[in-house]
Amino acid sequence: MRHTVHEVKLKNGSRGLFVDIPDASVMTFEFNFRAGEYLVDKPKWETPHLMEHLLLGANQLIPKARDFQAEFEKNGAYCNASTGTYDVIYEAECADFEWERIAGLLKAAIAQPLFLEDEFNAEFGNVREELVGRSNNHFRHLGLALRQASGFLALTDQERLELMTNVKLADIRQHYKKTHSTSNLRFVIGGILPSDRRTQLEEMLESLPLPKGTGRIDLPRERPINLEHSLYIDNDTVQNLYFSIDTYIPRKLLTKELDALQMLSILLTETYYSRILGSAREQGLIYHIGSGSSQSRSALEWSLGGQVSQDNAEALFDLISNELSIVKKGGIKSEEVETAKQYALGRYQRSAQTVAGTTNGYSYRYFFDEVIEDYYKIPERIEKITKNDTVDVTKELFARNIWAMGGLGSCGGDFLEQLRQKVSQLW
């Protein structure tokens, strides 16, 4: 969608983006606070999550959660919240005609929550049910366990269930007070945003009844460590093997390097003609395998994973090792990279067909390190990626010898270690 972006820095320390989309019929709101689990001690790990569940509930304007939700949703508006290791995000979407009403309700919820005892007890049960449901996700279980073993701040859902009884309502109130300040707030708001509407929103955000605080809370410095052996999670109810191979570059990458990593994933796993997924499906080895990267403050992680039957696992790991070796040695053709770039360009064109899709293109980087992506220059960035860029960043992924491999299933730790030996030569 055609749009323009305006950054605003308010006197109370909050900062954000107004994404003006003249053809929009809805408004979207995202409010981000550095308030995730890294800011609490391990026994209180579930405090931010429970706080997030309570916050879009009873407040000084409407002192009952169910009544607040009824008022919020009466014209079809949507609101939700999410908690991660680093951030808590509150989001909403509404019809354009009621943007002002919805903005006022969000203001009351975020800045004037009541944190009632009865609602805490109810949400405690809801969070427990959520974690039980998540704990049935085997790939999530493996991913969290592997991150934890690799030196990152993470707990599995099984561990979180055991710890959540440590959290009391007083902990939630204390965490909210510690993290919900205007200078710790970043936001992205999208929709029809002429100057007069932006002014109204600025005034609303300037008048948030929150303390100013001492600034944006820093992200943690997590240092990945090399695992000498595979992490194996035995689950005799799982017939196939869930696996993940994670490798690290212990620094923050440049935008150009991140773009090249996207080409690597496209080349290997994102299409049915890609080097690993396409070849594996052609041989009947696997239904799906994926790859991708994520940047933390001090390290870049690139992961490749999926699930495979024990009968096909050795052939699949031989394929993975061989294809990655080819890329590392520069054995890919420039034509392959050009094809991957065309795929990336088409995906880019499809990415911003809605207001939420457009604003999401800005929020991740802005919330992480306050970088404002230039959406209209992405095709130019894609065009500039070369074969050498892709090969160079692939080489660095394996140059530092910082990696981890994990598996969940019933194949046994010895078998998983044999698979690890097939790919270990990459480092």
Secondary structure, DSSP 8 states (H G I E B T S, - for coil): ---EEEEEE-TTS-EEEEEE-TT-SEEEEEEEEE-SGGGS-GGGTTHHHHHHHHHTS-BSSS-SHHHHHHHHHTTS-EEEEEE-SSEEEEEEEEEGGGHHHHHHHHHHHHHSB---HHHHHHHHHHHHHHHHHHTT-HHHHHHHHHHHHTT-S---HHHHHHHGGG--HHHHHHHHHHH--GGGEEEEEEE---HHHHHHHHHHHHT-SS---SS------------SS-EEEE-TT--SEEEEEEEEESS---HHHHHHHHHHHHHHTSSTTSTTHHHHHHTT--S-EEEEEEE-SS-EEEEEEEEE-HHHHHHHHHHHHHHHHHHHTT-S-HHHHHHHHHHHHHHHHHTTSSHHHHHHHHHHHHHHH-----GGGHHHHHHH--HHHHHHHHHHHHHS--EEEEEEESS-HHHHHHHHHHHHTT-
